[in-house]
Amino acid sequence: MKPTKIYIKNMACESCKVVVTEALEELHLTPVKVELGEVVIKEEINVEKKQKLNRIIQKVGLEIVESKGGILIEKIKKCCHEYVNANSSIKINISDYLTKELNLDYNYLSNAFSNVTSCTIINYINVIKMEKAKEMILFEESNFSEIATKLNFSSLSAFSTQFKKITGFSPSHFKNLKKIRRKAIQEINEELEEKKH
């Protein structure tokens, strides 16, 4: 039996992996690997089962991607999340990282991403960083300088400027609010979709 790879749009957190794993098991499919944006199952999957899987995961804002362009965008998004979550342990810039991981020219990747999402890769990275920063401000003991360093900003002021630009608040103002819930990555992706139309 040949394993099957399925690409899934909007997968961006651990709970997405759980939802997809449960959906696969419900359809008696055996997950070999469930990663952000990408799933490998033991069996081949027929059209009917793929449609059923898509219907189940669509309830939580996920969707199977079939087109080559769509698959590439999901791969870029996955790499962007890995890059931010590496907490500065990746010592190269995002353009070199994407080129290395996806074995494609950065200009090509950048143009493809912008054309589909109406957002640049750098803007997408900054949005992910700010969501991570919000999480750190709300749930960790790190101060703003430590957060700026963890998220690979050159200075506290560069971090603060970007934070205010994306969230509308200064980091200290946001810390005082604490009631603003963290945006789900699905919502970020939905906002990108809306900007296209």
Order of alpha helices (4+ residues) and beta strands (2+ residues): beta-alpha-beta-beta-alpha-beta-alpha-alpha-alpha-alpha-alpha-alpha-alpha-alpha
